[in-house]
Each structure stands twice: as structure tokens, then as C-alpha cells.
């Protein structure tokens, strides 16, 4: 489904382009890329942590830019992000961290 501007509407599910989905379109580009590791956020069973102590304030600032998504109290968003990353950081001995579940593929 498209909008009057000709762009896909928000209700249209995202699909990869045919060229991106098939290496047959670019045979000279070499072998297709294979992902060996994927990190899942928001998991109840994390097994990987990333120290974000040096970038937590940049994360807060970037989230605050999305006013329509964070509501009328952007300061609360900053407090929540800092608290969540501090809790994850305490689990591994750093000031702030984000936790993930690591999936490895062969």
C-alpha cells in the first residue's frame, strides 16, 4: 500500500528489495555476507554486556529528540535510561551497561 506521495504507507510491512535479497543481481560482488553473531536486547536471560558508561548521556540526548514518542516529561526518560543502564552495569562492575542475549550462527 502506498501513500498519496507514492511512498510506502506506515502500514506496509517492510520487505527487502529483490536486488538485496538475491546475490544473483550482483555476482561480481562476491559471496553473500553471513551474519555470525546477533545481539538481542530486552532479553530476560542476558549473557553479554556492553559498557556504555562513556555514551549514556549521548543516548539520553538522542532519545529526548523523539518528543512524540517519549511524552511530556523528557527528564523522566533520562532518569529511566540512566537507572536501567546503571542496574545492568552493577551486574558486571561498570557504571553503565546494556545487556544482550548473544546468538551465534554457523
C-alpha positions in Angstrom: 0.0 0.0 0.0 1.3 3.5 -0.8 0.5 6.9 0.4 -0.7 9.7 -1.9 3.0 10.8 -2.3 3.8 7.3 -3.7 5.9 6.3 -0.7 5.0 3.1 1.2 2.5 3.8 4.0 3.3 3.1 7.6 1.0 0.1 7.5 3.0 -1.5 4.6 5.3 -4.2 6.0 9.0 -3.7 5.2 10.4 -6.1 2.6 13.9 -6.3 1.3 14.3 -5.3 -2.3 14.7 -8.1 -4.8 18.3 -7.0 -5.5 19.2 -7.0 -1.8 17.6 -10.4 -1.3 19.3 -12.2 -4.2 23.1 -12.4 -4.8 22.2 -13.2 -8.4 21.9 -9.5 -9.2 25.5 -8.7 -8.2 27.6 -11.8 -8.9 30.8 -9.8 -9.2 30.3 -8.6 -5.6 31.5 -11.9 -4.3 30.0 -14.3 -1.8 26.9 -13.2 0.2 27.6 -11.9 3.7 26.6 -14.3 6.5 26.0 -13.0 10.0 27.8 -15.0 12.6 26.6 -13.2 15.8 23.4 -11.4 16.7 22.8 -9.5 19.9 19.2 -9.4 21.2 18.2 -6.5 23.5 15.4 -6.6 26.1 16.0 -10.2 27.0 15.3 -11.8 30.3 18.4 -14.0 30.0 21.3 -11.8 29.1 24.8 -13.3 28.6 26.6 -10.4 27.1 27.1 -6.8 28.5 28.5 -3.7 26.8 30.0 -0.9 28.8 28.1 2.3 27.8 29.5 4.5 30.6 31.1 6.8 28.1 28.0 7.2 25.9 24.9 7.0 28.2 24.4 10.8 28.1 24.5 10.8 24.2 21.9 8.0 24.3 19.7 10.1 26.7 20.1 13.1 24.4 19.2 11.2 21.3 16.1 9.6 22.9 14.9 13.0 24.1 14.9 14.2 20.4 11.9 11.9 19.8 9.4 14.1 21.7 6.3 12.5 20.2 7.5 9.1 21.5 8.7 10.0 25.0 5.8 12.0 26.2 5.7 15.3 28.0 8.5 14.6 30.6 11.8 14.1 28.8 13.6 14.3 32.1 11.9 11.2 33.3 13.2 9.4 30.2 16.8 10.4 31.1 16.3 9.1 34.6 14.9 5.8 33.4 17.7 5.2 30.9 20.3 6.1 33.5 18.7 3.8 36.1 18.4 0.9 33.6 21.9 1.1 32.4 23.2 1.6 36.0 21.4 -1.6 37.1 22.9 -3.6 34.2 26.3 -2.0 34.9 26.2 -3.1 38.5 25.9 -6.7 37.4 29.3 -6.5 35.7 31.1 -3.9 37.7 30.9 -0.8 35.5 28.9 2.4 35.9 26.5 1.8 33.0 26.0 -1.1 30.7 23.5 -2.6 28.3 22.7 -6.3 28.3 22.1 -8.6 25.4 21.5 -12.3 24.6 24.1 -13.4 22.1 23.1 -15.8 19.3 25.8 -17.4 17.3 25.3 -18.9 13.8 27.4 -21.3 11.9 
